Amino acid sequence: MTVRPTVQVGDPLLRARCREIDDVRSPEVRRTATDLADTLDDWVRRTSYGRGIAAPQIGESVRIVYSSLGEDRVLVNPTITAFSTDTWEPWETCLSLSVELFGKVRRSKWVEVEYRTLDGAFRRLRAEYDLAHLLQHEIDHLDNVLAVDRMRPETMCMRAEFERRYRHESPYSR
């Protein structure tokens, strides 16, 4: 098990666009995917928060996302290829904010994502609501966009306030 330090907002790495991966079957890609899963599991164990993580959050400027929402998924070179114009505004936080700042973010209700698996297969996934929300957040990381860039300022609050007032109505209530 390799739990990696989580890169925090302010680190220039989070503001760099991640590079595409040429050899999706490489041992380095598998190692990064395992480290993402281990690091996310550690966050969930320690904080009860965390549903996904992107490679730049562990210091790797490559296009890999790990999601544990619904089922465990590794998405290599993910791209949003279609999205709904209908939106919703779920609560959002981020491991790169140490899960301390929350705010509402406008997200598409559904997205279609194309990606490669660790075995090199091409996949297309249509995701709705919570999974669509998560994938938009994580793919934003690959494109140097952070949750704080999208949060409505008037909804921002610290974790203690969020837990006291809003957690029950959020994707984190489960």
PyMOL commands that set and color helices and strands:
alter all, ss='L'
color gray80, all
select helices_A, chain A and resi 12-15+27-47+55-58+95-97+129-142+147-150+153-155+159-165+167-169+171-173
alter helices_A, ss='H'
color red, helices_A
select strands_A, chain A and resi 52-54+64-67+73-83+87-88+91-92+101-104+107-108+110-116+122-128+157-158
alter strands_A, ss='S'
color yellow, strands_A
deselect
rebuild
show_as cartoon
